[in-house]
Amino acid sequence: MRKDRDYTENDIDNPSAEDIEKPTAEDIEIKALADLFFFYRSKYLGDERLVLGKLARIKTNKNYPLFLKLYNYLKERYYYEPSAFIEAQVYWAKKLGHDKYCTPSWLVSEKAEWRYKEFIKIKLAALETATGEISDFKKQVLSGLKNTILFLNKKQIELNLNSIKETMFYKRVNAIVPEIYIWAMNGSICPPYMAISISYNELYNSLDEDIKGDFTNPKDLVTMRQLIILNNELHTFCKSIIPEECNF
């Protein structure tokens, strides 16, 4: 395969100083997504053509709008794992014999989400077959979810509140932090519940930066959330018992 051309043919070959802007944090993240795409295209397809070029010039690249779209798509779906999402797209391109279609536009096509979910299912099935770890995980998660729901229902009644969300946000008079600070620290609110809870995500985003570090960031629970969603028993349990809380 030719490696002397890439997807940056429409770049400005010799940009002036005025054309080169200092990269923003967003630019760096977008470039990281492009680098992941390059890595998986090389791994699965043996294609080592660049797709976005140098960081300082990415906004001049014709593929920049597509990676910006991908960036925003994944930002909205913070519970997706970016590397796995991109790997899934290249994996299916290879599996379906669609190598030539595996360009940046393939990442944001209508079936991208389907490819990602099916890819995760395949990985989970392989892991369970090899180790049985998913079965053990399922038992632990189900137990944790049940205990957390029972705990929150008990607190909701004790505090005379109307919903789990109100319970999550409850703060005693003159208290600096909500009660969930203690509940999360002592394990009463388990990580699996945090992973799928709309209320927990909203609470986390509302916290002051100086105390956020004491709470689990929902973005760190992406893998756990995917495992819950893609396991039929766990998915059904959450949707039937706490539908208003599920972020899926």
N, C-alpha and C positions, 0 to 999 in steps of 0.2 A: 504494500500500500504506500502511496506517495506520502511523504512527510515534509515536503518542501513548500506546501501551501496549507493554509488553515482557514478558519472562519473569520479572520481579521482582515480580509482583503480590502474592506472599505474603511479601514482605519486611516487616520491622517498619518502619513509616513514620517513627516518631520514637524510635529506640532510646535508652535511657538510657545514662549513662556506664558502668554496670555491664555492659550488653549489648555494648559495644564493646571488643574486645580488641585489643591491639597486634598488628599483622600479623606473622606468622612468615615465615621464608624460604620455607617450603612454601606459605603463603598467596599470597605474591608470585608464585611460579611457577604456581600454579593460576589466579590472575587473568590471568597472561600467556597461558595456554592459552585462557581465555575471550575475551580480546581478539583472539586470532588467529581464533577461530571467528566473532566479530563482523565482523572485517575481511573474511574470505572469504565470509560470507553477504552482506555488502554488495556485494562485487565480483561474485559470480556470480548472486546472486538479487535484488539491489537491496533487500534486507531490512536495515534499520538498527535493529532492535529489540535492546536490550541483553539479555544472557543471565545476567549475574552481579551487576551493580550495582557499588557502590563497594567498594574494597578493605577498608575498615574494617568492612564489614557482610557480607562474603561468606558467613560461616558461618550467617547468618540466611536465606539465599536457598534456595529450594526446589531449585534446580539444583546447589547446592554438592556434594551426594553424588555426582552424576554426573561433575562435573569432578574430584572427588577420585579417583573410580574411574579416570578417564582419566589423571590424573597418575600414579597407581600403576602403571597398565598400561604407560605409556611409560617409567616409571622402571625397570621390570623389563626392558624392551626398549630399553636405552640406545642400541642401534645403529639405532633408528628416528629419523628427523628429525621432530620434533614439528610444525613448520610444514607440511611436506609431507604428514604424516599427516592433519592437520586439513583442509588444502586438498583432499586426495583425497576426503574424505567429502562435502564441499560440491560438488565437481566432479561426482561421480557422482549426487548428488541432482538437480543441474541436468540432467545428461545423460539420466537415466532419467525425468525429469518428476516427481520425488518431492519437490518443493520443500516441500510442507506437512509432510513427515516429517522435514525437516532441522532437528531440535531437538537439544538436548544429548544426549538418549538415543540419537540416530542415531550419535553418536561412539563409543559403547561397545556397539553392537549386534554380533551374531554375525558379520556380514559386513564389519565395519570393516577387519579385516586384509586380506581379499581386495581390498577397494576400494583400499587403500593400495598393495598390490603391483601391481595392474593399472595404477594411475595412474603409478607409477614406470616400468613397462614402456612405457607410451605416451610418457612424456617422453623416455626413452632412445632409443626408436625415432625420434622426431622429431629428436632431436639428431644421431643417426647419419646420418639421411637428409640433414640440412642441412649437416653439416660433416665427417662421417666420423671424428669424434674418438673414438668408442667403439672403432673398429677399432684405432686407434693405441694407445689406452689398454689394450685387451686384450693386445696384444703386449707392452707394457711390463710389465704386471702379471704375465703368465704368466712372463716372463723373470725378474722379481724373485722370484716365488714359488719357481721352480725353483732359483735360486741360493741362496735362504735355506734351503730344505729340504736341499740338498746340504751347505751349510755346517753346519747343525745336526746332520745325520747324521754328518759328519766329526768334529765336536766330541764327540758322544755316544760314538763309538768311542774317540777319544783319551783321554777322561776316564773310560772304562769305566762309563758310566751306562746305565740301563735304558730310558729314554724321553726324548722331546723335553721333556716337562714337567720332568724332573729336570735336564736340560741347561739349560733356561731359568732354573731356580732355583739353579744351581750357584754356590757361592761358595768361593773358596780360603780356606784356614786363615788366620785373622786379617785377612781382607779386610773392608773396610767395606761395599762394594757387591758384588752378584753380577757375574759375568763379562759378563752381557748388557749391563751398563752400557757396556762398551767396544765390544761387538759392535754395539749400537744406534747408538753415536756414529760408528763408522767405516762404517756402512751395510751391515754383514753381515746384519742383520735388517731387511728392507725394510718400509715402512709397510703395503703390502697384506697381508703376513703378520700384522703386528700387528693389523690390522683384523678378521681372522677367527680369530685364535688364542685358544682358551680359556686356555691357559697364560699367554700374555702378559697377558691381562686380569686373571687371578688374581695374577700377579706385580706388576702395576702397583698393584693395590689393597692389596697387602701392604707396599709401600714406605713409608718414613718420608716425611712431608710435605716435609722439607727437601731431598730428592733427587728427588721426583716431578716437579719442574719440569724436570728434565733428560731426562725420558722423554716420549714422545708419549702423550697421553691418548687412550684408546680412543674416547671420546666425540667426539674431533675427527676420527675416521676413519669416521663414520657413512655419509657419502655413498659413500666408496670401498667399504665393506662391502656396501652395497646394490647397487652396480654389479657386484661379484663374484658375489653371490647370484643376480642376475637375468640374468647372462650364462651361457648354457648350458654353453659350453666351460669357463669358469673355475670354475663351480659343480661340474661333473662332475670336473674335475681335482682340486680340493681334496678332494672327498668320496671319491675313489678312492685318492688318495695319502696324505692325512693325515686320515682320518675322525675319529680321536680328538681332533684339534686344532680341528676346525671348530665354531664357535659358532652354527651354523645347521643 
